[in-house]
Amino acid sequence: MSIVRYVNKKTGVVSLYESTSHYDPETKQSRPVRKYLGREDPQTGELIPSTGKRGRKASEKVSETSVDANAASLRAELASLRRELEKKDKTIESLEEKCRKYREVIDAAYELLSSASKQK
């Protein structure tokens, strides 16, 4: 039994395996059997062990009380955002009304100026 180091040339990550020999009677040769141990820490050179499980990690279970509390806080935040949106909509409407009034005053002044310049 020995420890074998594999270095990934692209990433530089060093993987460590435990290697044992196994005799194959059909081919009458010895074959290595390797077990993944983990990675090597680049600074200290120590083994960072693997979890021993394959595949993706399972998502953590969330308790129902935390989901309910989170939903309540999100509803409260949504309500406050809706109130802010209504205030901003009212402000926009009032500003648009002011712009319409100013546009009417400007148009009236423009008509007066153009009629006065035509009379000369």
Stockholm file with secondary structure:
# STOCKHOLM 1.0

chainA/1-120         MSIVRYVNKKTGVVSLYESTSHYDPETKQSRPVRKYLGREDPQTGELIPSTGKRGRKASEKVSETSVDANAASLRAELASLRRELEKKDKTIESLEEKCRKYREVIDAAYELLSSASKQK
#=GR chainA/1-120 SS CEEEEEECTTTCCEEEEEEEEEEETTTTEEEEEEEEEEEECTTTCCEEECCSCCSSCCCCCCCHHHHHHHHHHHHHHHHHHHHHHHHHHHHHHHHHHHHHHHHHHHHHHHHHHHHHHHHC
#=GC SS_cons         CEEEEEECTTTCCEEEEEEEEEEETTTTEEEEEEEEEEEECTTTCCEEECCSCCSSCCCCCCCHHHHHHHHHHHHHHHHHHHHHHHHHHHHHHHHHHHHHHHHHHHHHHHHHHHHHHHHC
//
